[in-house]
Amino acid sequence: MRLTDYTDYTLRVLMYCAANPDRLVTIAELAERHGLSKNHLMKIVNDLARQGVIETTRGRGGGMRLLKDPTQIVVGEMVRRTETDFRHVECFDESSNACSLTPTCRLKHVFDSAMQAYFNELDGVTLADIAGPPLAPPRADARTGSGRATPAAPMRSPVTRRKALAKATA
């Protein structure tokens, strides 16, 4: 089964907000961090706000944050809310099923069991289980003024830094 981009982006928004609980997250920040369209993200954020999962604040200094504790947001529930079609094969839709094998076919039951196992797994996972550590917002690039994320410099001990400096000046 393949999830839609909408579901993928929804989970990314939620994971990012969960990883940054102490501050408001902006759509521009999310778009920059994930390389996504601001327009797509605005639709997702509006839907999540309507569902009562996040709260949004407009204007300068605005952004979004989770309204619920990440331990209370179940991944399976969010996937069910964002996906529109779980029909694996034609016979899953009785109104349009024209398969001649339906009366004797056992495949539908196999797919149905697999779908139940899939959701049982997702229902056992919360946003807290999949959210990573807090992430810093993208820093503005002094040359371009863009908010592109710049990788953090690796942590080095004072001895390593001195060796690197000596090597660079030699």
Backbone as JSON Lines, residues from 0, in Angstrom:
{"i":0,"aa":"M","n":[0.84,-1.18,0.0],"ca":[0.0,0.0,0.0],"c":[0.89,1.24,0.0]}
{"i":1,"aa":"R","n":[0.48,2.21,-0.74],"ca":[1.23,3.45,-0.81],"c":[0.36,4.59,-0.28]}
{"i":2,"aa":"L","n":[0.93,5.37,0.61],"ca":[0.21,6.52,1.15],"c":[0.3,7.69,0.18]}
{"i":3,"aa":"T","n":[-0.7,8.54,0.2],"ca":[-0.67,9.74,-0.64],"c":[0.35,10.72,-0.08]}
{"i":4,"aa":"D","n":[0.77,11.65,-0.93],"ca":[1.67,12.71,-0.48],"c":[1.01,13.51,0.64]}
{"i":5,"aa":"Y","n":[-0.29,13.69,0.55],"ca":[-1.02,14.46,1.56],"c":[-0.82,13.85,2.96]}
{"i":6,"aa":"T","n":[-0.94,12.54,3.04],"ca":[-0.74,11.85,4.32],"c":[0.71,11.96,4.76]}
{"i":7,"aa":"D","n":[1.63,11.77,3.84],"ca":[3.06,11.9,4.14],"c":[3.36,13.28,4.72]}
{"i":8,"aa":"Y","n":[2.87,14.33,4.06],"ca":[3.14,15.69,4.51],"c":[2.45,15.98,5.85]}
{"i":9,"aa":"T","n":[1.26,15.43,6.04],"ca":[0.56,15.6,7.31],"c":[1.38,15.02,8.45]}
{"i":10,"aa":"L","n":[1.9,13.83,8.25],"ca":[2.72,13.21,9.29],"c":[4.01,14.0,9.52]}
{"i":11,"aa":"R","n":[4.58,14.55,8.47],"ca":[5.79,15.37,8.63],"c":[5.5,16.62,9.46]}
{"i":12,"aa":"V","n":[4.36,17.28,9.18],"ca":[3.98,18.47,9.94],"c":[3.83,18.11,11.41]}
{"i":13,"aa":"L","n":[3.13,17.02,11.69],"ca":[2.9,16.62,13.08],"c":[4.2,16.23,13.78]}
{"i":14,"aa":"M","n":[5.06,15.5,13.08],"ca":[6.32,15.09,13.69],"c":[7.2,16.31,13.99]}
{"i":15,"aa":"Y","n":[7.22,17.26,13.09],"ca":[8.04,18.46,13.29],"c":[7.51,19.28,14.46]}
{"i":16,"aa":"C","n":[6.19,19.42,14.54],"ca":[5.61,20.15,15.66],"c":[5.88,19.42,16.98]}
{"i":17,"aa":"A","n":[5.79,18.11,16.96],"ca":[6.06,17.33,18.18],"c":[7.52,17.45,18.6]}
{"i":18,"aa":"A","n":[8.41,17.57,17.63],"ca":[9.84,17.69,17.94],"c":[10.2,19.09,18.43]}
{"i":19,"aa":"N","n":[9.29,20.04,18.26],"ca":[9.54,21.42,18.67],"c":[8.38,21.93,19.54]}
{"i":20,"aa":"P","n":[8.18,21.33,20.7],"ca":[7.0,21.66,21.5],"c":[7.07,23.02,22.21]}
{"i":21,"aa":"D","n":[8.24,23.58,22.32],"ca":[8.42,24.81,23.1],"c":[8.35,26.09,22.26]}
{"i":22,"aa":"R","n":[7.97,25.96,21.0],"ca":[7.91,27.15,20.16],"c":[6.89,26.96,19.06]}
{"i":23,"aa":"L","n":[6.5,28.08,18.44],"ca":[5.62,28.01,17.28],"c":[6.43,27.66,16.04]}
{"i":24,"aa":"V","n":[5.88,26.81,15.22],"ca":[6.5,26.39,13.97],"c":[5.76,27.1,12.84]}
{"i":25,"aa":"T","n":[6.49,27.61,11.85],"ca":[5.85,28.32,10.74],"c":[5.75,27.43,9.51]}
{"i":26,"aa":"I","n":[4.82,27.78,8.64],"ca":[4.67,27.08,7.37],"c":[5.92,27.29,6.53]}
{"i":27,"aa":"A","n":[6.46,28.52,6.54],"ca":[7.67,28.79,5.77],"c":[8.83,27.91,6.25]}
{"i":28,"aa":"E","n":[8.94,27.73,7.54],"ca":[9.99,26.88,8.11],"c":[9.82,25.44,7.66]}
{"i":29,"aa":"L","n":[8.59,24.93,7.73],"ca":[8.32,23.56,7.3],"c":[8.6,23.39,5.8]}
{"i":30,"aa":"A","n":[8.17,24.37,5.01],"ca":[8.39,24.29,3.57],"c":[9.87,24.25,3.26]}
{"i":31,"aa":"E","n":[10.64,25.08,3.94],"ca":[12.08,25.13,3.73],"c":[12.76,23.84,4.2]}
{"i":32,"aa":"R","n":[12.38,23.39,5.37],"ca":[13.0,22.19,5.96],"c":[12.76,20.95,5.11]}
{"i":33,"aa":"H","n":[11.54,20.81,4.59],"ca":[11.18,19.59,3.87],"c":[11.15,19.76,2.35]}
{"i":34,"aa":"G","n":[11.39,20.97,1.86],"ca":[11.35,21.2,0.43],"c":[9.96,21.0,-0.15]}
{"i":35,"aa":"L","n":[8.95,21.5,0.56],"ca":[7.56,21.32,0.14],"c":[6.93,22.66,-0.22]}
{"i":36,"aa":"S","n":[5.83,22.58,-0.94],"ca":[5.08,23.77,-1.33],"c":[4.35,24.37,-0.12]}
{"i":37,"aa":"K","n":[4.46,25.69,0.03],"ca":[3.73,26.37,1.11],"c":[2.23,26.2,0.94]}
{"i":38,"aa":"N","n":[1.76,26.2,-0.31],"ca":[0.32,26.04,-0.56],"c":[-0.19,24.68,-0.09]}
{"i":39,"aa":"H","n":[0.56,23.61,-0.37],"ca":[0.17,22.28,0.11],"c":[0.14,22.26,1.63]}
{"i":40,"aa":"L","n":[1.17,22.83,2.22],"ca":[1.25,22.84,3.68],"c":[0.11,23.65,4.31]}
{"i":41,"aa":"M","n":[-0.28,24.75,3.67],"ca":[-1.38,25.55,4.22],"c":[-2.68,24.74,4.25]}
{"i":42,"aa":"K","n":[-2.94,23.95,3.22],"ca":[-4.14,23.09,3.22],"c":[-4.08,22.09,4.38]}
{"i":43,"aa":"I","n":[-2.93,21.48,4.55],"ca":[-2.76,20.49,5.6],"c":[-2.93,21.13,6.98]}
{"i":44,"aa":"V","n":[-2.28,22.26,7.18],"ca":[-2.36,22.96,8.47],"c":[-3.8,23.38,8.75]}
{"i":45,"aa":"N","n":[-4.51,23.88,7.75],"ca":[-5.92,24.24,7.95],"c":[-6.75,23.04,8.35]}
{"i":46,"aa":"D","n":[-6.53,21.89,7.69],"ca":[-7.27,20.68,8.03],"c":[-6.95,20.22,9.46]}
{"i":47,"aa":"L","n":[-5.68,20.23,9.81],"ca":[-5.3,19.81,11.16],"c":[-5.88,20.75,12.23]}
{"i":48,"aa":"A","n":[-5.94,22.03,11.92],"ca":[-6.53,23.0,12.86],"c":[-8.03,22.75,13.0]}
{"i":49,"aa":"R","n":[-8.72,22.5,11.88],"ca":[-10.16,22.21,11.92],"c":[-10.45,20.95,12.72]}
{"i":50,"aa":"Q","n":[-9.54,19.98,12.66],"ca":[-9.71,18.72,13.39],"c":[-9.36,18.86,14.87]}
{"i":51,"aa":"G","n":[-8.79,19.99,15.25],"ca":[-8.43,20.2,16.65],"c":[-7.13,19.52,17.06]}
{"i":52,"aa":"V","n":[-6.27,19.24,16.09],"ca":[-4.99,18.59,16.38],"c":[-3.91,19.64,16.65]}
{"i":53,"aa":"I","n":[-3.98,20.75,15.91],"ca":[-3.02,21.84,16.12],"c":[-3.79,23.14,16.31]}
{"i":54,"aa":"E","n":[-3.1,24.13,16.87],"ca":[-3.64,25.48,16.93],"c":[-2.74,26.37,16.11]}
{"i":55,"aa":"T","n":[-3.33,27.36,15.48],"ca":[-2.55,28.28,14.66],"c":[-2.73,29.7,15.17]}
{"i":56,"aa":"T","n":[-1.68,30.48,14.99],"ca":[-1.7,31.89,15.33],"c":[-1.26,32.65,14.09]}
{"i":57,"aa":"R","n":[-2.07,33.62,13.67],"ca":[-1.76,34.37,12.46],"c":[-0.87,35.56,12.77]}
{"i":58,"aa":"G","n":[-0.3,36.09,11.69],"ca":[0.45,37.34,11.8],"c":[1.91,37.14,12.15]}
{"i":59,"aa":"R","n":[2.56,38.28,12.3],"ca":[3.99,38.27,12.63],"c":[4.18,37.58,13.98]}
{"i":60,"aa":"G","n":[5.12,36.69,14.02],"ca":[5.35,35.92,15.25],"c":[4.38,34.76,15.41]}
{"i":61,"aa":"G","n":[3.56,34.53,14.39],"ca":[2.58,33.45,14.45],"c":[3.18,32.12,14.05]}
{"i":62,"aa":"G","n":[2.36,31.13,14.03],"ca":[2.8,29.79,13.66],"c":[1.8,28.77,14.15]}
{"i":63,"aa":"M","n":[2.28,27.56,14.37],"ca":[1.4,26.48,14.82],"c":[2.09,25.66,15.89]}
{"i":64,"aa":"R","n":[1.27,24.97,16.66],"ca":[1.76,24.02,17.66],"c":[0.69,22.97,17.88]}
{"i":65,"aa":"L","n":[1.08,21.86,18.43],"ca":[0.14,20.79,18.72],"c":[-0.81,21.22,19.83]}
{"i":66,"aa":"L","n":[-2.07,20.87,19.69],"ca":[-3.04,21.11,20.76],"c":[-3.12,19.91,21.69]}
{"i":67,"aa":"K","n":[-2.79,18.75,21.15],"ca":[-2.83,17.52,21.92],"c":[-1.42,17.08,22.28]}
{"i":68,"aa":"D","n":[-1.31,16.35,23.34],"ca":[-0.04,15.74,23.71],"c":[0.31,14.7,22.64]}
{"i":69,"aa":"P","n":[1.58,14.64,22.2],"ca":[1.97,13.67,21.17],"c":[1.64,12.22,21.54]}
{"i":70,"aa":"T","n":[1.57,11.91,22.82],"ca":[1.21,10.54,23.23],"c":[-0.25,10.24,22.97]}
{"i":71,"aa":"Q","n":[-1.05,11.27,22.7],"ca":[-2.48,11.1,22.47],"c":[-2.84,11.1,20.98]}
{"i":72,"aa":"I","n":[-1.86,11.32,20.11],"ca":[-2.11,11.35,18.67],"c":[-1.65,10.01,18.08]}
{"i":73,"aa":"V","n":[-2.61,9.21,17.66],"ca":[-2.34,7.87,17.15],"c":[-2.13,7.94,15.64]}
{"i":74,"aa":"V","n":[-1.03,7.36,15.18],"ca":[-0.66,7.42,13.77],"c":[-1.75,6.78,12.89]}
{"i":75,"aa":"G","n":[-2.29,5.66,13.29],"ca":[-3.34,5.0,12.5],"c":[-4.55,5.9,12.31]}
{"i":76,"aa":"E","n":[-4.93,6.62,13.35],"ca":[-6.07,7.53,13.25],"c":[-5.79,8.65,12.25]}
{"i":77,"aa":"M","n":[-4.57,9.19,12.28],"ca":[-4.22,10.27,11.35],"c":[-4.19,9.75,9.91]}
{"i":78,"aa":"V","n":[-3.72,8.54,9.7],"ca":[-3.71,7.97,8.35],"c":[-5.14,7.77,7.86]}
{"i":79,"aa":"R","n":[-6.02,7.28,8.73],"ca":[-7.43,7.1,8.33],"c":[-8.07,8.44,7.97]}
{"i":80,"aa":"R","n":[-7.71,9.51,8.68],"ca":[-8.29,10.82,8.42],"c":[-7.82,11.43,7.1]}
{"i":81,"aa":"T","n":[-6.62,11.08,6.67],"ca":[-6.05,11.73,5.49],"c":[-6.14,10.91,4.21]}
{"i":82,"aa":"E","n":[-6.2,9.61,4.33],"ca":[-6.32,8.76,3.14],"c":[-7.78,8.68,2.72]}
{"i":83,"aa":"T","n":[-8.02,8.63,1.43],"ca":[-9.4,8.61,0.95],"c":[-9.81,7.28,0.35]}
{"i":84,"aa":"D","n":[-8.88,6.4,0.07],"ca":[-9.23,5.17,-0.63],"c":[-8.38,4.0,-0.14]}
{"i":85,"aa":"F","n":[-9.03,3.04,0.5],"ca":[-8.32,1.85,0.97],"c":[-8.73,0.62,0.16]}
{"i":86,"aa":"R","n":[-9.25,0.84,-1.05],"ca":[-9.63,-0.29,-1.89],"c":[-8.38,-0.85,-2.57]}
{"i":87,"aa":"H","n":[-8.02,-2.05,-2.22],"ca":[-6.86,-2.67,-2.87],"c":[-7.25,-3.29,-4.2]}
{"i":88,"aa":"V","n":[-8.44,-3.84,-4.23],"ca":[-8.94,-4.48,-5.45],"c":[-10.38,-4.07,-5.65]}
{"i":89,"aa":"E","n":[-10.88,-4.34,-6.83],"ca":[-12.22,-3.91,-7.25],"c":[-13.32,-4.35,-6.28]}
{"i":90,"aa":"C","n":[-13.23,-5.54,-5.75],"ca":[-14.32,-6.07,-4.94],"c":[-14.46,-5.38,-3.58]}
{"i":91,"aa":"F","n":[-13.53,-4.52,-3.21],"ca":[-13.67,-3.78,-1.96],"c":[-14.79,-2.73,-2.05]}
{"i":92,"aa":"D","n":[-15.16,-2.36,-3.26],"ca":[-16.25,-1.4,-3.46],"c":[-17.44,-2.15,-4.04]}
{"i":93,"aa":"E","n":[-18.38,-2.52,-3.18],"ca":[-19.51,-3.33,-3.61],"c":[-20.38,-2.62,-4.64]}
{"i":94,"aa":"S","n":[-20.42,-1.29,-4.62],"ca":[-21.27,-0.56,-5.56],"c":[-20.76,-0.61,-7.0]}
{"i":95,"aa":"S","n":[-19.47,-0.82,-7.18],"ca":[-18.93,-0.86,-8.55],"c":[-18.24,-2.19,-8.87]}
{"i":96,"aa":"N","n":[-18.37,-3.17,-8.01],"ca":[-17.71,-4.46,-8.21],"c":[-18.35,-5.22,-9.37]}
{"i":97,"aa":"A","n":[-17.56,-5.55,-10.37],"ca":[-18.03,-6.33,-11.51],"c":[-17.17,-7.58,-11.7]}
{"i":98,"aa":"C","n":[-16.38,-7.93,-10.7],"ca":[-15.49,-9.09,-10.81],"c":[-16.3,-10.38,-10.79]}
{"i":99,"aa":"S","n":[-16.04,-11.22,-11.77],"ca":[-16.78,-12.49,-11.87],"c":[-16.32,-13.51,-10.84]}
{"i":100,"aa":"L","n":[-15.19,-13.28,-10.2],"ca":[-14.68,-14.23,-9.21],"c":[-15.24,-13.99,-7.8]}
{"i":101,"aa":"T","n":[-15.93,-12.9,-7.6],"ca":[-16.38,-12.51,-6.26],"c":[-17.1,-13.62,-5.49]}
{"i":102,"aa":"P","n":[-18.01,-14.37,-6.1],"ca":[-18.73,-15.38,-5.3],"c":[-17.83,-16.47,-4.69]}
{"i":103,"aa":"T","n":[-16.7,-16.77,-5.32],"ca":[-15.85,-17.85,-4.82],"c":[-14.44,-17.4,-4.43]}
{"i":104,"aa":"C","n":[-14.15,-16.13,-4.62],"ca":[-12.79,-15.62,-4.39],"c":[-12.48,-15.5,-2.9]}
{"i":105,"aa":"R","n":[-11.28,-15.88,-2.55],"ca":[-10.81,-15.74,-1.16],"c":[-9.77,-14.63,-1.02]}
{"i":106,"aa":"L","n":[-9.4,-14.0,-2.14],"ca":[-8.36,-12.97,-2.12],"c":[-8.8,-11.74,-1.33]}
{"i":107,"aa":"K","n":[-10.08,-11.36,-1.44],"ca":[-10.56,-10.19,-0.71],"c":[-10.32,-10.34,0.79]}
{"i":108,"aa":"H","n":[-10.54,-11.53,1.3],"ca":[-10.35,-11.78,2.73],"c":[-8.87,-11.68,3.12]}
{"i":109,"aa":"V","n":[-7.98,-12.08,2.22],"ca":[-6.55,-11.96,2.47],"c":[-6.17,-10.48,2.56]}
{"i":110,"aa":"F","n":[-6.63,-9.7,1.57],"ca":[-6.34,-8.26,1.59],"c":[-6.98,-7.58,2.79]}
{"i":111,"aa":"D","n":[-8.18,-7.99,3.15],"ca":[-8.85,-7.4,4.3],"c":[-8.07,-7.7,5.59]}
{"i":112,"aa":"S","n":[-7.59,-8.92,5.74],"ca":[-6.78,-9.27,6.92],"c":[-5.48,-8.49,6.95]}
{"i":113,"aa":"A","n":[-4.87,-8.33,5.77],"ca":[-3.63,-7.56,5.69],"c":[-3.87,-6.11,6.08]}
{"i":114,"aa":"M","n":[-4.98,-5.54,5.64],"ca":[-5.32,-4.15,5.99],"c":[-5.54,-4.02,7.49]}
{"i":115,"aa":"Q","n":[-6.2,-4.98,8.08],"ca":[-6.43,-4.95,9.52],"c":[-5.1,-5.03,10.28]}
{"i":116,"aa":"A","n":[-4.19,-5.87,9.82],"ca":[-2.87,-5.98,10.46],"c":[-2.1,-4.68,10.32]}
{"i":117,"aa":"Y","n":[-2.21,-4.05,9.16],"ca":[-1.55,-2.77,8.88],"c":[-2.02,-1.72,9.89]}
{"i":118,"aa":"F","n":[-3.35,-1.61,10.04],"ca":[-3.87,-0.6,10.96],"c":[-3.66,-0.98,12.42]}
{"i":119,"aa":"N","n":[-3.64,-2.26,12.74],"ca":[-3.31,-2.66,14.11],"c":[-1.92,-2.17,14.48]}
{"i":120,"aa":"E","n":[-0.98,-2.27,13.53],"ca":[0.39,-1.79,13.77],"c":[0.41,-0.28,13.93]}
{"i":121,"aa":"L","n":[-0.24,0.44,13.01],"ca":[-0.26,1.91,13.08],"c":[-1.0,2.41,14.32]}
{"i":122,"aa":"D","n":[-2.02,1.68,14.75],"ca":[-2.78,2.09,15.94],"c":[-1.99,1.9,17.23]}
{"i":123,"aa":"G","n":[-0.91,1.14,17.16],"ca":[-0.06,0.94,18.33],"c":[1.06,1.96,18.42]}
{"i":124,"aa":"V","n":[1.08,2.93,17.51],"ca":[2.16,3.93,17.47],"c":[1.56,5.32,17.64]}
{"i":125,"aa":"T","n":[2.17,6.11,18.52],"ca":[1.73,7.49,18.69],"c":[2.76,8.44,18.09]}
{"i":126,"aa":"L","n":[2.36,9.68,17.98],"ca":[3.27,10.7,17.46],"c":[4.52,10.8,18.33]}
{"i":127,"aa":"A","n":[4.37,10.61,19.63],"ca":[5.53,10.66,20.54],"c":[6.54,9.56,20.19]}
{"i":128,"aa":"D","n":[6.07,8.43,19.7],"ca":[6.95,7.31,19.35],"c":[7.81,7.61,18.13]}
{"i":129,"aa":"I","n":[7.32,8.47,17.23],"ca":[8.04,8.68,15.97],"c":[8.67,10.06,15.84]}
{"i":130,"aa":"A","n":[8.36,10.97,16.77],"ca":[8.94,12.32,16.69],"c":[10.39,12.28,17.14]}
{"i":131,"aa":"G","n":[11.22,13.01,16.45],"ca":[12.64,13.07,16.77],"c":[12.94,14.15,17.79]}
{"i":132,"aa":"P","n":[14.21,14.41,18.0],"ca":[14.62,15.46,18.93],"c":[14.28,16.84,18.37]}
{"i":133,"aa":"P","n":[14.26,17.86,19.23],"ca":[13.95,19.22,18.75],"c":[14.89,19.65,17.63]}
{"i":134,"aa":"L","n":[14.34,20.37,16.68],"ca":[15.11,20.86,15.54],"c":[15.14,22.37,15.57]}
{"i":135,"aa":"A","n":[16.3,22.93,15.27],"ca":[16.41,24.38,15.2],"c":[15.77,24.86,13.9]}
{"i":136,"aa":"P","n":[15.16,26.03,13.93],"ca":[14.61,26.55,12.67],"c":[15.73,26.84,11.7]}
{"i":137,"aa":"P","n":[15.43,26.83,10.39],"ca":[16.47,27.15,9.41],"c":[17.05,28.53,9.67]}
{"i":138,"aa":"R","n":[18.36,28.66,9.54],"ca":[19.02,29.96,9.74],"c":[19.11,30.69,8.41]}
{"i":139,"aa":"A","n":[19.02,31.99,8.47],"ca":[19.13,32.79,7.25],"c":[20.57,32.75,6.76]}
{"i":140,"aa":"D","n":[20.72,32.56,5.46],"ca":[22.03,32.56,4.83],"c":[22.44,34.01,4.64]}
{"i":141,"aa":"A","n":[23.57,34.4,5.2],"ca":[24.02,35.8,5.15],"c":[24.23,36.27,3.72]}
{"i":142,"aa":"R","n":[24.63,35.37,2.81],"ca":[24.88,35.77,1.43],"c":[23.6,35.99,0.65]}
{"i":143,"aa":"T","n":[22.61,35.13,0.86],"ca":[21.4,35.21,0.04],"c":[20.21,35.75,0.81]}
{"i":144,"aa":"G","n":[20.26,35.72,2.13],"ca":[19.13,36.15,2.94],"c":[18.04,35.09,3.01]}
{"i":145,"aa":"S","n":[18.28,33.94,2.38],"ca":[17.26,32.89,2.41],"c":[17.28,32.19,3.77]}
{"i":146,"aa":"G","n":[16.19,31.53,4.07],"ca":[16.09,30.8,5.33],"c":[16.5,29.36,5.19]}
{"i":147,"aa":"R","n":[17.36,29.06,4.25],"ca":[17.75,27.67,4.05],"c":[18.45,27.11,5.26]}
{"i":148,"aa":"A","n":[18.15,25.87,5.52],"ca":[18.79,25.2,6.64],"c":[20.26,24.99,6.32]}
{"i":149,"aa":"T","n":[21.1,25.29,7.28],"ca":[22.52,25.05,7.11],"c":[22.92,23.98,8.1]}
{"i":150,"aa":"P","n":[23.7,23.02,7.68],"ca":[24.07,21.96,8.59],"c":[24.91,22.51,9.74]}
{"i":151,"aa":"A","n":[24.66,21.97,10.92],"ca":[25.41,22.41,12.08],"c":[26.84,21.91,11.97]}
{"i":152,"aa":"A","n":[27.78,22.69,12.47],"ca":[29.18,22.27,12.47],"c":[29.33,21.11,13.44]}
{"i":153,"aa":"P","n":[30.13,20.12,13.08],"ca":[30.31,18.99,13.98],"c":[30.96,19.44,15.28]}
{"i":154,"aa":"M","n":[30.55,18.8,16.36],"ca":[31.13,19.12,17.67],"c":[32.57,18.6,17.7]}
{"i":155,"aa":"R","n":[33.49,19.46,18.08],"ca":[34.9,19.06,18.17],"c":[35.43,19.44,19.54]}
{"i":156,"aa":"S","n":[36.34,18.63,20.0],"ca":[36.99,18.96,21.26],"c":[37.98,20.09,21.02]}
{"i":157,"aa":"P","n":[38.4,20.82,22.08],"ca":[39.38,21.9,21.89],"c":[40.67,21.41,21.23]}
{"i":158,"aa":"V","n":[41.11,20.19,21.56],"ca":[42.33,19.65,20.97],"c":[42.14,19.43,19.48]}
{"i":159,"aa":"T","n":[41.01,18.85,19.1],"ca":[40.73,18.6,17.68],"c":[40.64,19.92,16.92]}
{"i":160,"aa":"R","n":[39.99,20.93,17.52],"ca":[39.88,22.24,16.87],"c":[41.27,22.85,16.65]}
{"i":161,"aa":"R","n":[42.15,22.76,17.65],"ca":[43.5,23.31,17.52],"c":[44.26,22.6,16.42]}
{"i":162,"aa":"K","n":[44.14,21.29,16.35],"ca":[44.82,20.51,15.31],"c":[44.3,20.91,13.94]}
{"i":163,"aa":"A","n":[42.99,21.05,13.8],"ca":[42.41,21.44,12.52],"c":[42.85,22.83,12.13]}
{"i":164,"aa":"L","n":[42.92,23.77,13.09],"ca":[43.35,25.12,12.82],"c":[44.82,25.12,12.4]}
{"i":165,"aa":"A","n":[45.64,24.36,13.09],"ca":[47.06,24.3,12.76],"c":[47.26,23.71,11.36]}
{"i":166,"aa":"K","n":[46.47,22.71,11.02],"ca":[46.58,22.07,9.72],"c":[46.14,23.05,8.62]}
{"i":167,"aa":"A","n":[45.09,23.84,8.89],"ca":[44.58,24.77,7.9],"c":[45.55,25.93,7.64]}
{"i":168,"aa":"T","n":[46.28,26.34,8.65],"ca":[47.21,27.47,8.5],"c":[48.59,27.04,8.05]}
{"i":169,"aa":"A","n":[48.85,25.74,8.04],"ca":[50.17,25.24,7.63],"c":[50.36,25.25,6.15]}
